[in-house]
Amino acid sequence: MLSYYSTDESEKERLAELASPQGLDDLLEYANRCRRTTAEALRDFPKTAKSLLPDQLFEIFTPIRPRAFSIASAPIQKSIELLVAKVEYSSRMADKRKGLCSTFISRLKWGDKVYVQDKMKERVADIEALIDAGASIFVAGSTGDMPKAVLNVIKQIKGEQWTLKAEASAKIQFETWS
């Protein structure tokens, strides 16, 4: 698929070769035997990677596989303890691999709080581009302050009128519980 998007002739040729029936052994060696990730493949074809649009990335990246986790029995009410194994190992290519969520969690300090609305404020341009491209917004979680705070960020990005119309047309949907 990358060869379809490539604008660099040498990278396009190599990608097409890997995708051809004749290049199957080469593809298996390149991708499967060393368990190369999509991100590593994009690093190997930098000119192609730079020319990709965000919506094309969604066609290329496979969804993150769900991982099991355990919520421990916390003796403190209104408290949740997550038991998470930190994923960190070296690949056959000697590249260090880390888990997406376990790495994020391991970088947090005791008492740190991460709020979705704060993360949204860090990505305003991306969120606006996705909304402008037709994305729908689904908000799920506690009925506390989070839904209102998320909605306020959306209002800051797209304005009050757009947000009201989006709610009325189910472009923004909430599933909250207490």
C-alpha positions as CSV (number, residue, x, y, z in Angstrom):
1,M,0.0,0.0,0.0
2,L,2.8,2.4,0.7
3,S,4.0,2.2,-2.9
4,Y,0.7,3.6,-4.0
5,Y,1.3,6.8,-1.9
6,S,5.0,7.1,-2.6
7,T,6.2,10.1,-4.7
8,D,9.9,9.1,-4.6
9,E,10.8,6.8,-7.5
10,S,13.4,4.7,-5.8
11,E,11.3,4.2,-2.7
12,K,8.2,3.5,-4.8
13,E,10.1,0.9,-6.8
14,R,11.4,-0.9,-3.7
15,L,7.9,-0.8,-2.1
16,A,6.3,-2.2,-5.2
17,E,9.0,-4.9,-5.3
18,L,8.2,-5.9,-1.7
19,A,4.5,-6.0,-2.5
20,S,4.9,-8.2,-5.7
21,P,4.5,-12.0,-5.8
22,Q,8.2,-12.2,-6.8
23,G,9.2,-10.2,-3.7
24,L,7.3,-12.4,-1.2
25,D,10.5,-14.0,0.2
26,D,12.1,-10.5,0.5
27,L,9.0,-9.2,2.2
28,L,9.0,-12.0,4.7
29,E,12.6,-11.4,5.5
30,Y,12.1,-7.6,5.7
31,A,8.9,-7.5,7.7
32,N,7.9,-10.7,9.3
33,R,11.1,-12.5,10.4
34,C,12.4,-9.5,12.4
35,R,8.8,-8.4,13.3
36,R,9.4,-4.9,11.9
37,T,6.7,-2.4,13.0
38,T,4.9,0.0,10.7
39,A,6.8,2.9,12.3
40,E,10.1,1.2,11.5
41,A,9.0,0.7,7.9
42,L,8.1,4.4,7.6
43,R,11.6,5.2,9.0
44,D,13.1,3.1,6.2
45,F,11.1,5.0,3.6
46,P,11.4,8.6,4.9
47,K,10.4,10.4,1.7
48,T,7.3,8.3,1.4
49,A,6.5,8.8,5.1
50,K,6.8,12.6,4.8
51,S,4.4,12.7,1.9
52,L,1.6,10.8,3.7
53,L,-1.5,12.7,4.7
54,P,-3.1,11.9,8.2
55,D,-6.1,10.1,6.7
56,Q,-3.7,7.9,4.7
57,L,-2.0,6.9,7.9
58,F,-5.3,5.5,9.2
59,E,-5.4,3.2,6.1
60,I,-1.8,2.0,6.7
61,F,-1.7,1.5,10.5
62,T,-3.4,-1.5,11.9
63,P,-5.4,-1.0,15.1
64,I,-3.6,-1.4,18.4
65,R,-4.3,-4.9,19.7
66,P,-6.1,-4.8,23.0
67,R,-4.1,-5.9,26.0
68,A,-5.5,-7.5,29.1
69,F,-5.2,-5.6,32.4
70,S,-6.4,-6.2,35.9
71,I,-8.1,-3.8,38.3
72,A,-7.0,-4.7,41.8
73,S,-9.2,-4.7,44.8
74,A,-8.3,-1.4,46.4
75,P,-9.3,-1.0,50.1
76,I,-9.8,2.7,49.5
77,Q,-13.2,3.7,48.2
78,K,-13.2,5.8,45.0
79,S,-9.8,4.5,44.1
80,I,-8.7,2.2,41.4
81,E,-5.4,0.3,41.2
82,L,-4.2,-0.9,37.8
83,L,-1.7,-3.8,37.6
84,V,0.3,-3.2,34.5
85,A,3.3,-5.0,33.3
86,K,5.8,-2.7,31.7
87,V,6.6,-3.9,28.2
88,E,10.2,-3.3,27.2
89,Y,12.4,-5.7,25.2
90,S,14.8,-5.7,22.2
91,S,13.7,-6.9,18.8
92,R,15.7,-9.2,16.6
93,M,17.0,-6.1,14.9
94,A,18.3,-5.0,18.4
95,D,15.8,-2.1,18.4
96,K,14.4,-1.4,21.8
97,R,10.6,-1.9,21.9
98,K,8.3,-0.4,24.5
99,G,4.6,-0.8,25.2
100,L,2.5,2.1,24.3
101,C,0.3,2.3,27.4
102,S,2.7,0.7,29.9
103,T,5.4,3.2,28.9
104,F,3.0,6.1,29.3
105,I,1.9,4.9,32.7
106,S,5.4,4.2,33.9
107,R,6.4,7.8,33.2
108,L,3.7,9.1,35.5
109,K,4.8,10.2,39.0
110,W,2.8,9.3,42.1
111,G,-0.2,11.7,42.3
112,D,0.0,12.8,38.7
113,K,-3.4,13.4,37.1
114,V,-4.0,13.3,33.4
115,Y,-7.2,14.9,32.1
116,V,-8.5,14.2,28.6
117,Q,-9.5,17.9,28.1
118,D,-5.8,18.9,28.8
119,K,-4.6,16.3,26.2
120,M,-7.2,17.7,23.7
121,K,-5.8,21.3,24.3
122,E,-2.4,20.0,23.3
123,R,-3.8,18.7,20.0
124,V,-6.2,21.5,18.9
125,A,-5.0,21.7,15.3
126,D,-5.2,17.9,14.9
127,I,-8.7,17.7,16.4
128,E,-9.9,20.6,14.3
129,A,-8.5,18.9,11.1
130,L,-10.3,15.7,12.0
131,I,-13.6,17.4,12.7
132,D,-13.3,19.4,9.4
133,A,-12.7,16.0,7.6
134,G,-16.0,14.7,9.0
135,A,-15.0,12.9,12.2
136,S,-17.6,12.2,14.8
137,I,-16.9,12.7,18.5
138,F,-17.7,10.1,21.1
139,V,-17.2,10.9,24.8
140,A,-17.4,8.1,27.3
141,G,-16.7,8.1,31.0
142,S,-17.8,9.4,34.4
143,T,-20.7,11.8,34.6
144,G,-18.5,14.2,36.7
145,D,-16.8,17.2,35.3
146,M,-15.1,15.4,32.3
147,P,-18.0,15.6,29.8
148,K,-18.5,19.3,30.4
149,A,-14.8,20.0,30.2
150,V,-14.4,18.0,27.0
151,L,-17.4,19.9,25.5
152,N,-15.9,23.2,26.5
153,V,-12.7,22.3,24.6
154,I,-14.7,21.4,21.5
155,K,-16.6,24.8,21.8
156,Q,-13.2,26.5,22.0
157,I,-12.1,24.7,18.8
158,K,-15.3,24.9,16.7
159,G,-17.5,27.5,18.5
160,E,-20.8,27.3,20.4
161,Q,-23.1,27.2,17.3
162,W,-21.1,24.3,15.6
163,T,-21.1,22.4,18.9
164,L,-24.9,22.8,19.4
165,K,-25.6,21.6,15.8
166,A,-23.2,18.7,16.2
167,E,-24.9,17.5,19.4
168,A,-28.3,17.9,17.8
169,S,-27.2,15.8,14.8
170,A,-25.5,13.2,16.9
171,K,-22.1,14.2,15.5
172,I,-21.1,14.5,19.2
173,Q,-22.4,11.7,21.4
174,F,-22.0,11.1,25.1
175,E,-22.1,7.8,27.1
176,T,-21.6,8.6,30.7
177,W,-22.2,6.8,34.0
178,S,-21.9,7.5,37.7
